[in-house]
Amino acid sequence: MFKALALSMLVTALVMAQALVAQARPESFADLAQTVSPAVVNITTSTTVARGTGSGPVLPDGSPFEEFFRQFREREEGEGGEMPRPRRSSALGSGFVISEDGYIVTNNHVIERADEIIIEFYEGGEMPATVIGTDPKTDIALLKVEADNPLPFVSFGDSDVARVGDWVMAMGNPLGQGFSVSAGIVSARNRALSGTYDDYIQTDAAINQGNSGGPLFDMDGKVVGVNTAILSPNGGSIGIGFSMASNVVTRVVDQLQEFGETRRGWLGVVIQDVTTDVAEAMGLDMVAGALVTDVPDGPAAEAGMMAGDVITSFDGVKVPDTRELVRQVGETEVGKTVRVVVFRDGGTQTLKVTLGRREEAERAAGAGPGGDEPEAAPEPEAMMGMTLAPLDDELRSQLELANDAQGLVLQDIDQTSEAFEKGLRAGDVITEAGQQEIVSIEDLEVQIDAAREAGRKSLLLLVRSNGQPRFVALTIQED
């Protein structure tokens, strides 16, 4: 009797569990779509372009259509070599209203270079829009329409709580077909495509051309992403779409609304990821952090940061890699003084850095070549698969380096060597070894011996390729 009762209870529990799983999938998205649709808009842009700027059809030599297209182009461009007449080009996209007074979010690429922007509302009617501000780095734009009455709008949700497997719904104007809804799940989180501040939600909800700038909703009707891109071999949806996470978008929108532009924090360092061999060469316990390769004039330099430091913590948050550090810095208020923990000389130090503004710092400055009398070139020497020679005036001139540039120039390299495999090439300049400046072959030999005595298997080199610094760890050969 007891066994039969226990079996019955188990069967009941399994049936209830299956019912709960079935209930996890919504029976319909109709109520949600009806609620949020009035805030979703179609966007049509017009741009004036010059005729004749395209290359036209590609035809094989001797094609019977060559004469036809030649005459067609002549009619388009006018007779007697007249300048081609300009024409209007239109494009379509999507967006959504975020406030009753008419602020609208879309993608920057939807409205970029547009002369005219028309907003079409779900419930009918059109309005012209003006651009409040854009951020090409996250592909976000903020528009504004002037309406006589309050507009229906939607709010942003917290994209950080979205989990892989959660249901989401995309809305927009795919392929110019008008308002359309598609549903799917969150396929992945924290995707990076090509931008510095990328943080995309990946979804299998159908996203096509024209969906760009439209919202990705969670089941509470909150916007957790802005539909931006798809991965597709044919231009259509294959179930891999990307939406910029709302927690990135809200920070950008707030700044565009307040300032008309973004104002990101700037630390003032050139960094690279810490690899396993670099960690071993530096004596780091973990393969994490951001390795500083250069410290130009700026906030970090003023705080005493040095090339060779490994940033392990920024403003109280651990730094796993360079991508996260760039995001953390960019999201921090300009002018804020933060604590930055760095690993240096086998221990940690805490620096106080007052952040500058990245947009102001992006004005680049270059150094010119030198012009003093050349000195006799020293004999090159082969080491670690590289043929090296100290910089002299002639080499500085050839490489267009500053007069005071120091280091060893790589004149030739064994293509079977580890150095070649790690990207070193002729013309690169090694300025540091073992985090010590080097100006001669003897300096490099001293650092190799010091690394051996310390029991290290590799030596950390600071290499400048076309002026860009990076650290490379090379294995030390046994004596």
N, C-alpha and C positions, 0 to 999 in steps of 0.2 A: 504493500500500500504506500509506504513512504517513498520507495523508489519511483513508483508511478506518479506520485504527486510532484516529486522533484523534477521528473522528466517533463511533466506538463508545464511547470513553472518555467523551465528552460526554454521550451518551445514558445511560450507566450512572450518571454523576454526577447527572443530572436525576432519574432514577428513585430514587436514594438520597435526594436532597433531598426529594422528594415523600413518601417513606416516613418521613423524620424529621418532616415537618410533620404527617403523619397520627398519628405517635406522640405529638405534643405534646398531642393531645386524649386524655384518659384514656378507656380502654375502659369503665370502670365506676367508680362512686363507692361501690360496695358495701363494700369493705374499710374505707375511711375512715369511712363512716357507722356500720359495726359497731363500730369502735374508739371513736368519740367519743360515740355515742348514750347510753351509761349516765350520762354527766355532764350531759346536757341534761334540763331539768325543765319540767313544766307548772305554772303558778301560777294558783290560784283565790283571789280575794279577795271578802270580804263586807263590806258597808257598810250601816249603818242610816240610812235616809232617811225623812223625814216624808211621809205620803200627802198628796195634793192639791197638791204643789209644782209638778207639771207643768201645762202649759196645756191638755192634752187635745186631742182632734181638732178641726180647724177645719172648721166646717160652714157652708154658705150659709144666709142668712136664709130661714126658712120650710121648711127641710129636714124631712122626716118623721122623721128620726133625732134631732132636737133633744130631744124629750120622752124618748126612750129613754136618751140619754146623761145627761140631767138626773137621771132616776131612778137610773141606775147610780152617778153620783157621790154622790147622797144616801145610797145603801146603803153605799158605800165610806167616806163621812165620818161616818156615823152620823146618827141622828135628833136633832132638837131643837138643831141647831147644835153638836153635840159636836165636840171636837178630832179631826182625822183620826188614825187609828191609824198608828204607824210601821210600815215594812216593811223587809225585807232585800233589798238589791240585790247581785248578783254580777257579777264581771267576770273575764275570762280573759287570761292572758299567758304569757310564756315566760321562761326564765332558764337559767343554767348554773352548775355547781359549780366553784369554783376552788381548793378545798383539801379534803383528806381529813377535816378536822375540821368541815366543813359550812358554809363561807362560800359564798354564792350571789349572783351579779350579775344584775340585771334593770334595766328602765327605772323611773324614778321615777313616771311616769304610770301604770304598771301597779299600783302598790301605794299610791298617794297617797290619803290619807283612809280607808284600809281599817281596819276593826275586827279582821278576822281574815284571816290569810294561810295558805293550805294549799299545800304543795309535793307534787306527784305525780311519782314517779320512773319512769323508762323501764322499769325491771325490776320495777315494782310497788311498792306501799306509798305511804303518805302521811305527812307530818309537818307540824306547825305551825311557822311561821317567825316570828322577831322581826326588827324593823328595827334594824340597827346604825347606819345613817346614810344620808342622801340628799343629792343635789346637783341641784336643779332646773335649774341653769344648763347642765349637760350631760345632764340627764334620766337620771342614773344613780342606782341605789339598791343598797345592800349589805344582804343578809339573812343570817340564821344559823339553822341547824337543829341540834338536839342528837341525834346518832345514836349508837347503841351500838357500831357498827363503823365503820372507816374507809370513806369514800365515794369512788367513782370521780370523778375531776376532770380538767379540761383546763387547759392553760396558755395564757397570752397570747403572741402573736407580735409581730413588729415591723411595725406598719402602714406605717412610712415606706418599707419596701422593697417593698411591694405596688405592682405596676405596672399601668397600664391594659392590659387584655387578659388578665391572670392569671385562672386558674380559681379560683372560690370556691364554697363550699357553705353554704347557710343551713339552720338547723334550728329547729323550734319547734312551736307549737300553733296553726296557722292556723284561724281561724273556729271554734275549739273542737272541731276534728275529731281531736285527739290528735296524737301525734308524727308529724312530716312533714319530708321532706327536699326541698330544691330546689337546683338548681345553675345557675351562670351565670358571668359574668366581671366583673371590675372595669371599670365603664364610665367612671368619672371619679374624680379624687382631689381632696381639699381643698375639698369643697363646703361652703358656708355657707348655712344656712337662716334662722334668726332669732336664734340665741343669740350671746352675746359670745364664747364659747369654742368655737364650732362648728368641727369638722373631720371632715366626713363622707366615707366611701367610698360612691360611688354604684355600684350593681350592678343587673344585670338578672335575678339570681336571684329567683324569685317570693317576695315578702314580702306577707303579707296581715294583716288584723286578727287579733290573737292571736299573731302572730310577734314582737310587741314585746318586747324584752328578751332575745331568743334570740341565739345566737352566729352569727357569720359566720366560717367556717373557711377557711384556706388549704389547699393540698394536703398539707401536713405535719401537719395536724390541730391547728394553732395558731389561737387566736382572734385575728383581725385587726380585728374590729368587733363592735359590739352593734347588732342590727337595731332601728331606732327609728321610722322614718317612711317613707311612700310618697307619691309624687306621682300622684294618680289623680282623674279626673273622676267616678268612680262608686263609689269606696270599695274597689275590688278592684285587684289587681296588673295594671299595664300595662307592667311591665318597668323601672320607675324607682323603685328603693328606696334607702334611705339607712341606713348603719350608722355609728355613732360610732366613730371610729378608736381602735384599742386603745391607742395611745400616749397618748391623752387619758384613756381609761378607767383605765389602770393607775395614773396619778398620782392620780386621784380616789379610786380604791379603796384605795390605800395610806393616804391621809389619813383616809378614813372608817374604815378598820380600826384605825388608830392613835388617832385623836382623836374619832371619831364625827361629824365635820364636816369641811368643807374649810377650808384655811388658805392663801389665795392672797396673793401679793405685791401691794403697792399703792404706786404711784408718786406719786399725788396731783396729777394734771393733767387738764384737759379738752382734748381733742385733736380735730383734723379732718385729713382727707387733704390732701395738697399737690396742687393742680391745676396745669395748665399756666400759666394766667394768674397764679396766686399765685406760682409759681416765677419767672416773668418779673418780677413786681413786686418780689420779694425779692432777685433776682440769683442765684438758685440754678442750678447747672449741670444738675441732674437733677430730674425730677419724681418725687421719692421722699421718704420720711420722714414724720414725724407733726408737724403744726403745732400748737403749744401755744396754745390760745385763753384759758385761764385757769389760774391757779395758786393754789388755795385753801390754807389752812393745812394743812401736811402735809410729807412727806419731801422732795418736790421744792422746795417753798418754802424749807425749811430749808437746802437745798443751793445756793440761789441761782438756781434756774430762773426764767425770766420768760416772760410772755405774749409771743408773737412768736418765741420760739425754735423751731427745727425740730430735732426729735430724729432724728439720722441713724444713731446706733449705740447699742445697749443691751447692756451686759455683754459687749462684744466681738463682738456680732452685728449686722450691718447691719439697719436698719429700712426695709422697703420701703413700708409703709403702716400705718395705724392698727390694722387688724385684727391684723396680726402683732405689733405692739408690745404690744397688750393681752394676747395669748397669751403672749408672752415674759415680761412682767411677772408675769402670773398664775401661771406655772409656776416662778417663781423663789422661793427660800426666803424666808420672812418673817424680817426682821432682817439679811439679807445686804446688805453694802455693795457697790454696783456702780458701774462707770464709765459715765456717760451722755455721749455726744458730741452737742453741739448746734451748729447754725449760728446765729450771731448777729452782726449788724452787719458782714456781709460776710466773716466768718471763722468758725473753729470753736473751741469751748471744751469742755473736759472737766470734768464735774462728778461728784463722788462723792456718791451718794445711798444712804442706808440705808432699805431698803424697810419700809413698815408692813404691816399686815394689812388686806386689802380688806373682809372681812366686818365688821370693827370700824368701818371708815371709812364704811360705807354708811348710817350714821345721818345723815340730812340735817338741816340747820339753815337757817331762813329769816330774812330781815330784814324788819322792819316799816316801814310808811310814816312819813313825817315829819309834823310838825304846826306848823311855825313860821308867822309871818305871811307871806302871799304878797307877792311883789315885783311891780312892773310888768312885764308880759310883753314881751320884746323882739320886734321885728318879724322875722317869718320871712323867709328868703331862698331862692330857687330855685337849685340847683346840681346838675349831673349828673343831671337829671331828678327831683330830690328837692327838696321844700320843707322846709327845715331851720330849727330855732330852738334856741338854747342852753337847757339845762335851767334852770328856775327853781323856786321852791318850789311854785307852783301846778301846774306840769307834773309835778314829782316826786310830788305828792299824787295827781294824776289817774292816773299810771302805777304808783302804789304802790311808789315807789323809796325807797331810803335817803336820809336828809337830806344826806349828803355826796356823793351821786351826781353825776357831772359828764359832760358830753358834749353832743352835738347830737341832738335828738329829731326824727325824721322825721314831719312833720305831714301831708304829702300826697306822692303819687308819681305820675309819669306812667306809665301802664300800657303804653306803648310803649317805655319806657326799658330800658336794659341792667340797671339796678338792680332793676327790677320782675321781669325775666326771671330774675334770680339770687336771687329770693326775699325781697327787702327789702319791708317793708310799713309802713304808718302805725303809729306807736307804737314802732317800733324805735329804739334809741339807739346812735349812733356814738360810741364812746369813744376810739378811736385812729385816726390816719391816718398812713401811712408809719411805723408802729410808734412813733409819738409821741402822747402824750396830747393831746387837744384839748378845749377848753371853749368855743370861740367860732368863728364863721364865719371870722374872720381866721386862726385857727390852721389851719383846713382849707385856706384859700387858700395859706398859707405852704407846707404840705406838697405841694400840687398843683404849685406853682412849683418846689419842690425836686426833685420827681420829674421834671419836664420838663428841668431843668438837668442831671440825671443821665442823661438819655436814655431814661428809662423810658416805656413805652407805657401803663402802668396804675398805679393807686395802691391799696395794700392798706389796707382799712378793717377795724377790729374792731367788729363789730355785736352788740348784745345784743337778742335777741328773747325776750320773756317771761322775761328773766333769764338765758337761755342764750347764751353767747358763741360767735361763729364769725367767721372771717376771710372777707372778700369782696374780690376784686380788680375794680375798675371802670376802664374805659378812660378815659384822659385826653384830653379834646378839645383840638385845636390852638387856639392863641390867634387 
